[in-house]
Amino acid sequence: MDINRPISGELAALIPMLADTMKFATQALAESSALAELLIEKGIVTKAELDARVSVGQELRESLMKKLDVEIRKQS
């Protein structure tokens, strides 16, 4: 990616949507963190159990990102 090249019109049009997506993702993360704290506080689940679930999600995300990178390289 050339950082000196101006952003194309199509990409520039997506920037506000990306900002909204990031805002919603941040809100969802805050809400899920609050829910996790409540579940632990109420004794419904342990921190270790939640950490185990989160690590599975992280592994899935990393796998999907690798596949996405491969597809992007194929198209380049």
N, C-alpha and C positions, 0 to 999 in steps of 0.2 A: 504494500500500500504506500503510495507516495503522499507524504503528509503536506507537501507543498502544493499539490494539485487542489484546486477549488472543489467544493462539494457539488455534485451534480444536482440539478433541480429536483429529480425524483427522490434522491436521498435527503435533500434538504426538507422536502415535504414530509418525510417520515420522522424528522427530529421531534416535532411536538408530540406525536404518538408515542415515540420512545420515551420521552419525558413522562408522559402519563403512565406508561407501563411501569417505569421505574418507581413512580409515586405509589402505584397500587401494590407493587411487589414489596416496597418498604412497609406499607401499611399491613399487608398480609403477614410479613415477617414479625412485625411488632405484635400483632394479634396472636399469632401462633406461639410466640415466646411467652406472652401473658397467659395463654391457655396452658402451656406446659408448666409454668410456675404454679398455677392453680391446681393442676392435676397432682403435682408432687406434694404441694402443701396439704391437700385433702387426703393424701395417702392412697390415691387411686392407682398411681403408677410410680415406679422409682426412677430416679435420674438415670440409673444404669440402663433400664428398659428403654427410656426415651432416647438415650445416646445410641443404643443399638439400632433403633429404628431410623434415626437420623443418618447413621453411617451407611445404611442400605440405600437411602435416598441419594447420598453423596456419590456412592459408587455408580448408581444408575445415571446420575447427571454427568459424571466424568465419562462414562461409556458413550452416552449420547453426544457429548461435545467432541469426542474423538471421531465418531462417525460423521458428524457434521463437518469437521475439519477435512476429512478425507474427501467428502463430496465437494467441498469448496475447491480443494486442490484439483480435483478432476475437471471442474468447470473452468479453471484458470488456464 
